[in-house]
Amino acid sequence: TALQGLRDKGGLGEGRHVAITGAGGGVGTFAVQLAKAFGAEVTAVCGPTKADTVRSLGADHVIDYTREDFTDGTRRYDVILDAAGHRPIRRLRRVLAPRGRLVIVGAETGGKWLGGLDRPLRAAMLSPLTRQRLGGLVAVDRVEDLEYLTGLIEAGKVTPVIGRSHPLAETAEALRYLGTGHALGKVVVTV
């Protein structure tokens, strides 16, 4: 998800500025590391309990969303990978470069009409009306992407962050924890 969001939808490359919301989560921890591997300047948005982890993954700037609003307009980003949801598209667009790209990933809750698809679909409908590229991402399993990620892991450029591990008998608890939206890194169920 992080790879396809940054590389394929985001067009991220050397010297670009990226903001990653949900930077301490399962997608976000990979996204921070991948963005650095692509040569980007990374602003990671996360809660205070995840800031040290995200910083250790290579983020150039870490914003604690409980104390600071990264959509206040003080910076502009070439790419925003929104793995946290909850922020209105208009606020994200305000800090997106004139030809920047907003990539909304992950399942969301809420939405008056379409539940978790509300924001990604609104972004896709708005995108043709602006120079900014806006939309959601539904990741597709591709062997070549897994091979690419394996190479980065073997080279030490990406390290999976495992926040919690649960035995199979505690799958319900693992899913409850994941559903809080505050999981650090990946939540693993061992078999």
BAFI-3210 file (N, C-alpha, C; in Angstrom, 3 decimals, decimal comma, padded with zeros to 6 digits):
// residues 191
n [1|2|3|4|5|6|7|8|9|10|11|12|13|14|15|16|17|18|19|20|21|22|23|24|25|26|27|28|29|30|31|32|33|34|35|36|37|38|39|40|41|42|43|44|45|46|47|48|49|50|51|52|53|54|55|56|57|58|59|60|61|62|63|64|65|66|67|68|69|70|71|72|73|74|75|76|77|78|79|80|81|82|83|84|85|86|87|88|89|90|91|92|93|94|95|96|97|98|99|100|101|102|103|104|105|106|107|108|109|110|111|112|113|114|115|116|117|118|119|120|121|122|123|124|125|126|127|128|129|130|131|132|133|134|135|136|137|138|139|140|141|142|143|144|145|146|147|148|149|150|151|152|153|154|155|156|157|158|159|160|161|162|163|164|165|166|167|168|169|170|171|172|173|174|175|176|177|178|179|180|181|182|183|184|185|186|187|188|189|190|191]
n.u [000,824|001,837|004,021|002,810|001,140|002,918|004,848|003,458|000,863|001,510|003,822|006,317|009,638|013,181|014,113|011,544|008,810|007,078|004,159|003,089|000,330|-000,830|001,560|002,743|001,458|000,576|000,749|001,889|004,451|005,945|005,710|007,126|009,780|010,074|009,697|011,968|013,906|013,419|014,477|013,128|012,006|010,710|007,785|006,326|003,241|001,854|000,750|001,804|002,928|004,071|006,014|008,857|009,493|008,791|010,539|012,931|012,776|013,488|012,171|012,192|010,903|008,694|005,380|003,238|000,036|-001,784|-001,042|-000,370|-001,456|-000,956|-002,066|-002,196|-001,224|001,412|003,419|004,070|003,311|004,485|003,444|000,861|000,338|-002,311|-002,900|-004,362|-006,855|-009,857|-009,289|-010,643|-010,870|-010,557|-008,922|-006,549|-005,902|-005,211|-002,586|-001,278|000,869|000,504|000,431|000,366|-000,061|-002,612|-003,050|-005,253|-005,361|-006,268|-008,894|-011,782|-013,955|-017,362|-018,838|-021,461|-022,940|-021,572|-020,097|-016,972|-015,904|-016,402|-014,670|-012,447|-013,873|-015,056|-012,723|-011,735|-013,758|-013,455|-010,901|-010,591|-011,269|-009,316|-005,824|-004,389|-003,798|-006,018|-007,121|-008,165|-006,622|-006,580|-004,852|-003,061|-002,063|001,116|003,612|006,097|006,257|006,437|008,886|010,554|010,237|011,264|013,947|014,652|014,317|016,210|018,480|018,573|017,261|014,614|012,682|010,393|007,943|006,832|004,264|002,592|002,124|000,024|-001,252|-003,025|-005,419|-006,117|-007,120|-009,448|-009,025|-006,734|-007,817|-009,641|-007,874|-006,494|-008,617|-008,910|-007,485|-005,079|-002,854|000,570|002,749|002,716|000,224|000,438|-000,739|000,031|000,466]
n.v [-001,197|001,315|001,581|001,549|003,750|005,942|005,765|004,992|006,307|008,718|009,614|010,037|011,227|011,965|014,728|015,732|016,944|015,385|014,722|012,605|011,294|009,553|008,360|006,677|004,276|001,044|001,252|003,781|003,630|002,122|003,840|006,174|005,225|004,300|006,669|008,103|006,413|006,919|009,402|011,644|014,562|014,203|014,768|013,717|012,921|012,282|010,801|011,707|009,474|007,955|009,400|009,253|006,737|007,125|009,179|007,783|006,190|007,770|010,168|013,567|015,719|015,832|015,959|016,450|015,647|016,224|018,584|020,379|021,664|020,402|021,277|023,992|025,762|026,672|025,251|023,690|020,781|018,352|015,851|014,280|011,664|010,261|008,419|008,363|009,538|011,408|014,216|017,002|017,170|019,703|021,036|019,569|020,047|022,698|022,765|021,410|021,364|023,435|021,701|019,335|016,026|014,215|011,351|009,117|006,588|003,387|002,037|003,822|005,180|006,208|008,958|010,315|009,218|007,183|005,685|004,322|004,967|007,537|009,973|009,265|008,954|011,492|012,977|011,925|012,775|015,524|015,932|016,191|018,834|020,499|021,495|019,968|016,543|014,269|011,564|008,207|005,126|001,786|-000,819|-003,282|-006,624|-007,381|-009,295|-008,242|-005,913|-006,950|-008,256|-006,052|-004,688|-006,661|-006,605|-004,022|-004,399|-006,424|-004,960|-003,285|-000,859|-000,588|-001,423|-003,562|-002,523|-003,966|-003,671|-005,041|-008,482|-011,237|-014,386|-016,837|-017,494|-015,109|-013,434|-011,863|-009,893|-008,698|-007,580|-005,797|-004,005|-003,038|-001,758|000,514|002,524|003,432|001,860|000,965|000,620|-002,573|-005,033|-008,249|-011,559|-014,605|-017,939]
n.w [000,000|000,905|-000,841|-003,445|-003,120|-002,706|-004,829|-007,271|-007,350|-006,100|-007,365|-006,263|-005,746|-005,831|-003,844|-003,499|-001,482|001,064|002,969|005,502|006,873|009,774|010,298|012,159|012,011|010,527|007,650|007,498|008,811|007,024|004,830|005,591|005,624|002,975|001,517|002,311|001,212|-001,459|-001,642|-000,721|001,152|004,298|006,101|008,935|010,337|013,381|016,528|019,909|021,251|019,304|018,087|018,575|017,488|014,783|014,098|014,383|012,166|010,124|009,486|008,525|009,649|012,384|013,266|015,894|015,965|017,951|019,050|017,082|013,957|010,902|008,593|008,582|006,762|006,653|005,383|002,194|000,317|-001,994|-002,240|-000,450|001,612|002,869|005,421|007,656|007,618|008,394|008,115|006,438|002,865|001,718|003,554|003,399|000,734|000,892|001,795|-000,114|-002,885|-005,867|-008,109|-006,811|-005,297|-003,759|-001,914|-000,727|001,581|002,971|005,053|005,966|008,464|008,884|007,056|005,305|003,150|001,759|003,513|004,337|001,859|001,209|001,375|-000,412|-002,862|-003,183|-003,475|-005,894|-007,643|-007,511|-008,482|-011,431|-011,726|-010,848|-010,743|-009,061|-008,203|-007,023|-005,030|-004,099|-002,996|-003,852|-003,015|-004,879|-004,899|-006,033|-007,477|-008,313|-006,777|-004,190|-004,416|-004,841|-002,383|-000,683|-001,462|-000,538|002,210|002,713|002,097|004,198|004,138|004,676|007,441|008,830|011,176|013,992|016,031|017,833|018,675|018,385|019,513|017,527|018,850|020,017|018,093|017,847|019,810|018,739|016,405|017,560|018,823|016,571|015,359|016,929|015,826|016,718|016,620|016,740|014,101|012,470|013,256|014,246|013,760|015,003|013,853]
ca.u [000,000|002,705|004,810|001,953|000,653|003,979|005,504|002,559|-000,135|002,121|004,921|007,352|011,017|014,266|013,936|010,134|008,373|005,908|003,584|002,468|-000,504|-000,851|002,938|003,140|000,666|001,106|001,122|002,726|005,844|006,574|005,735|008,233|011,038|010,112|009,888|013,392|014,654|013,219|015,171|012,195|011,997|009,526|007,109|005,486|002,206|001,464|000,531|003,032|003,519|004,733|006,960|010,238|009,610|008,741|011,808|013,991|012,617|014,081|011,395|012,928|010,091|007,612|004,343|002,293|-001,261|-002,568|-000,567|-000,123|-002,218|-000,054|-002,792|-002,366|-000,796|002,784|004,262|003,410|003,826|004,291|002,617|000,334|-000,177|-003,218|-003,192|-005,075|-008,232|-010,429|-009,140|-011,381|-010,061|-010,246|-007,779|-005,363|-005,581|-004,632|-001,137|-000,782|001,419|-000,464|000,332|000,649|-000,910|-003,171|-003,373|-005,970|-005,245|-006,823|-010,336|-012,229|-015,297|-018,190|-019,290|-022,922|-023,587|-020,833|-019,264|-015,530|-015,489|-016,853|-013,587|-011,753|-014,712|-015,155|-011,434|-011,670|-014,679|-012,920|-009,601|-010,576|-011,588|-008,185|-004,509|-003,920|-004,328|-006,605|-007,822|-007,910|-005,805|-006,873|-003,611|-003,183|-000,891|001,919|004,849|007,245|006,323|006,946|010,318|011,201|010,262|012,204|015,283|014,880|014,455|017,511|019,522|018,506|016,655|013,265|012,530|009,005|007,718|005,799|003,837|002,063|001,971|-000,989|-001,478|-004,258|-006,568|-006,435|-007,369|-010,483|-008,369|-005,857|-008,674|-010,152|-006,772|-006,294|-009,771|-008,843|-006,810|-003,888|-001,827|001,914|003,243|001,855|-000,288|000,648|-001,362|000,898|-000,257]
ca.v [000,000|002,496|001,653|001,956|005,101|006,939|005,666|004,922|007,390|009,971|010,028|010,559|011,051|012,732|016,151|016,117|017,078|014,550|014,637|011,300|011,241|008,174|007,917|005,656|003,071|-000,027|001,796|004,958|003,313|001,755|005,018|007,051|004,620|004,275|008,046|008,422|005,630|007,603|010,684|012,729|015,183|013,604|015,296|012,654|013,396|011,167|011,158|011,855|008,199|007,331|010,361|008,758|005,646|007,696|009,902|006,779|005,606|008,681|011,377|014,825|016,559|015,081|016,843|015,837|016,174|016,672|019,907|021,242|021,320|020,520|021,904|025,425|026,540|027,178|024,488|023,079|019,442|017,822|014,654|013,962|010,304|010,350|007,083|008,520|009,972|012,393|015,625|017,345|017,312|021,122|021,402|018,930|020,767|023,998|022,623|020,652|022,229|023,650|020,494|018,234|014,837|013,698|009,931|008,673|005,130|002,779|002,047|004,904|005,011|007,404|009,353|010,325|008,443|006,041|005,080|004,466|005,402|008,913|010,916|008,929|009,224|012,950|013,431|011,539|013,621|016,883|015,951|016,756|020,260|021,215|021,049|018,965|015,202|013,811|010,293|007,126|004,015|000,407|-001,518|-004,565|-007,472|-007,608|-010,004|-007,350|-005,000|-007,715|-008,467|-004,755|-004,459|-007,630|-006,059|-002,901|-004,956|-007,098|-003,921|-002,507|000,458|-000,645|-002,402|-003,611|-002,205|-004,828|-003,054|-006,098|-009,811|-011,987|-015,753|-017,006|-017,511|-013,726|-012,660|-010,852|-008,800|-008,014|-006,766|-004,679|-003,049|-002,425|-000,893|001,767|003,533|003,912|000,815|001,313|-000,335|-003,691|-005,943|-009,573|-012,725|-015,758|-019,206]
ca.w [000,000|000,983|-002,072|-004,555|-002,853|-002,905|-006,138|-008,421|-007,294|-005,661|-008,230|-005,370|-006,176|-005,207|-003,590|-003,323|-000,092|001,307|004,309|005,711|008,070|010,252|010,068|013,114|011,810|009,687|006,341|007,701|009,141|005,750|003,955|006,003|005,183|001,514|001,043|002,498|000,221|-002,741|-001,599|-000,409|002,478|004,902|007,282|009,473|011,246|014,244|017,917|020,697|021,668|018,155|017,505|018,611|016,517|013,437|013,926|014,204|010,832|009,145|009,195|008,678|010,530|013,010|013,787|016,826|015,548|019,108|019,455|015,931|012,759|009,759|007,483|008,876|005,600|006,745|004,444|001,034|000,053|-003,343|-002,072|000,880|001,737|004,011|005,937|008,918|007,393|009,317|007,734|005,215|001,657|001,501|004,403|002,823|-000,511|001,242|001,968|-001,254|-003,937|-006,952|-008,932|-005,902|-005,341|-002,514|-002,016|000,469|001,692|004,168|005,265|006,834|009,006|008,745|005,726|005,298|002,104|001,230|004,545|004,218|000,523|001,015|001,041|-001,663|-004,031|-003,338|-004,010|-007,305|-008,404|-007,518|-009,151|-012,790|-011,684|-010,270|-011,229|-008,110|-008,451|-005,767|-005,157|-003,162|-003,480|-003,486|-003,361|-005,562|-004,667|-007,236|-007,166|-008,497|-005,632|-003,051|-004,658|-004,626|-000,932|-000,115|-001,714|000,385|003,560|002,763|002,042|005,433|003,907|005,240|008,516|009,293|012,587|014,568|017,285|018,703|018,110|019,123|019,035|016,761|019,761|020,403|016,875|018,112|020,537|017,780|015,541|018,379|018,971|015,263|015,129|017,691|015,017|017,417|016,620|016,283|013,125|012,091|014,270|013,661|014,384|014,743|013,705]
c.u [000,862|003,492|003,960|001,421|001,686|004,524|004,512|001,552|000,507|003,230|006,107|008,745|011,953|013,891|012,502|009,817|007,081|005,474|002,863|001,664|-000,646|000,521|003,402|002,396|001,325|001,538|002,129|004,181|006,614|006,733|006,884|009,550|011,163|010,360|011,344|014,244|014,538|013,902|014,291|012,481|010,661|009,059|006,124|004,511|001,717|001,195|001,833|003,692|004,280|005,848|008,393|010,459|009,683|010,030|012,937|013,924|013,125|013,303|012,234|012,225|008,981|006,643|003,392|000,920|-002,122|-002,183|-000,441|-000,925|-001,330|-000,748|-003,008|-001,855|000,626|003,744|003,407|004,091|003,528|003,356|002,134|-000,215|-001,003|-003,637|-003,969|-006,534|-008,607|-010,265|-009,928|-010,426|-009,668|-009,057|-006,485|-004,937|-004,888|-003,110|-000,497|-000,294|000,412|-000,627|000,648|-000,357|-001,324|-003,579|-003,988|-005,917|-005,935|-008,333|-010,687|-013,607|-016,069|-018,520|-020,792|-023,525|-022,870|-019,909|-017,798|-015,032|-015,787|-015,727|-012,837|-012,583|-014,891|-013,860|-011,335|-012,591|-014,166|-011,657|-009,618|-010,805|-010,441|-006,877|-003,909|-004,544|-004,756|-007,279|-007,452|-007,050|-006,370|-005,662|-003,918|-001,913|-000,185|003,249|006,046|007,378|006,876|008,441|011,102|011,328|011,228|013,636|015,619|015,082|015,819|018,666|019,525|017,907|015,247|013,236|011,070|008,926|006,552|005,446|003,355|001,986|000,996|-001,029|-002,841|-005,502|-006,996|-006,687|-008,400|-009,886|-007,453|-006,670|-009,274|-009,097|-006,521|-007,407|-009,764|-008,225|-005,546|-002,777|-000,502|002,373|002,216|001,416|-000,284|-000,107|-000,513|000,077|000,611]
c.v [001,252|002,673|002,154|003,375|006,167|006,932|005,804|006,072|008,731|010,480|010,567|010,260|011,950|014,206|016,616|016,172|016,283|014,683|013,302|011,369|009,780|007,545|006,834|004,345|002,073|000,427|002,922|004,651|002,852|002,987|005,957|006,514|004,599|005,669|008,472|007,665|006,246|008,963|011,876|013,336|014,814|014,376|014,227|013,244|012,194|011,687|011,148|010,538|007,507|008,195|009,835|007,638|006,200|008,461|008,908|006,114|006,534|009,935|012,623|015,763|015,681|016,079|016,027|016,440|016,635|018,081|020,895|020,741|021,504|021,144|023,399|026,330|027,050|026,464|023,984|021,744|019,038|016,615|014,603|012,548|010,296|008,950|007,152|008,894|011,126|013,851|015,895|017,552|018,762|021,570|020,795|019,649|022,089|023,921|021,766|021,637|022,356|022,455|019,243|017,100|014,427|012,256|009,506|007,150|004,650|002,881|003,165|004,562|006,292|007,701|009,227|009,318|007,147|005,382|005,360|004,914|006,872|009,856|010,533|009,222|010,721|013,510|013,122|012,402|015,054|016,998|016,531|018,272|021,114|020,718|020,007|017,620|014,614|012,468|009,301|006,054|002,710|-000,383|-002,885|-005,359|-007,729|-008,221|-009,069|-006,332|-005,709|-007,985|-007,179|-004,465|-005,414|-007,143|-004,909|-003,389|-005,626|-006,107|-003,047|-001,120|000,557|-001,749|-002,422|-003,314|-003,062|-004,253|-004,078|-007,401|-010,580|-013,419|-015,828|-016,946|-016,101|-012,826|-011,563|-009,650|-008,004|-007,100|-005,583|-003,597|-002,310|-001,422|000,405|002,889|004,063|002,870|001,374|000,240|-001,400|-004,480|-007,328|-010,624|-013,926|-017,037|-020,324]
c.w [000,000|-000,309|-003,241|-004,359|-003,151|-004,332|-007,296|-008,449|-006,977|-006,554|-007,452|-005,895|-005,405|-005,052|-003,416|-001,836|000,083|002,757|004,398|006,993|008,482|010,149|011,033|012,960|010,874|008,309|006,521|007,998|007,906|004,868|004,303|005,449|003,660|000,949|001,198|001,477|-001,175|-002,779|-001,293|000,958|003,109|006,130|007,725|010,481|012,046|015,647|018,699|021,088|020,536|017,575|017,478|017,597|015,101|013,126|013,650|012,824|009,732|008,826|009,455|009,654|011,094|013,624|014,647|016,534|016,721|019,545|018,298|014,730|011,536|008,549|007,709|007,763|005,644|005,800|003,296|000,751|-001,388|-003,319|-000,631|000,796|003,013|004,445|007,243|008,724|008,300|008,909|006,458|004,035|001,445|002,338|003,864|001,544|-000,227|001,375|000,869|-002,314|-005,085|-007,891|-008,101|-006,021|-003,933|-002,753|-000,687|000,498|002,958|004,233|006,231|007,364|008,764|007,302|005,653|004,328|001,761|002,239|004,328|002,852|000,265|000,580|-000,235|-002,916|-004,255|-003,918|-005,505|-008,166|-008,517|-008,377|-010,574|-012,831|-011,161|-010,886|-010,289|-008,475|-007,121|-005,986|-004,083|-003,808|-002,950|-003,957|-003,964|-005,278|-005,989|-006,819|-007,266|-007,356|-004,401|-003,204|-004,413|-003,123|-000,239|-000,291|-000,779|001,820|003,705|002,751|003,297|005,267|004,471|006,288|008,950|010,794|013,056|015,935|018,300|017,924|018,992|018,613|018,340|017,655|020,181|019,188|017,108|018,840|019,609|016,868|016,295|018,514|017,658|014,964|015,911|016,872|015,650|017,478|016,109|015,312|012,788|013,320|013,627|014,460|013,993|014,719|014,234]
res [t|a|l|q|g|l|r|d|k|g|g|l|g|e|g|r|h|v|a|i|t|g|a|g|g|g|v|g|t|f|a|v|q|l|a|k|a|f|g|a|e|v|t|a|v|c|g|p|t|k|a|d|t|v|r|s|l|g|a|d|h|v|i|d|y|t|r|e|d|f|t|d|g|t|r|r|y|d|v|i|l|d|a|a|g|h|r|p|i|r|r|l|r|r|v|l|a|p|r|g|r|l|v|i|v|g|a|e|t|g|g|k|w|l|g|g|l|d|r|p|l|r|a|a|m|l|s|p|l|t|r|q|r|l|g|g|l|v|a|v|d|r|v|e|d|l|e|y|l|t|g|l|i|e|a|g|k|v|t|p|v|i|g|r|s|h|p|l|a|e|t|a|e|a|l|r|y|l|g|t|g|h|a|l|g|k|v|v|v|t|v]
***
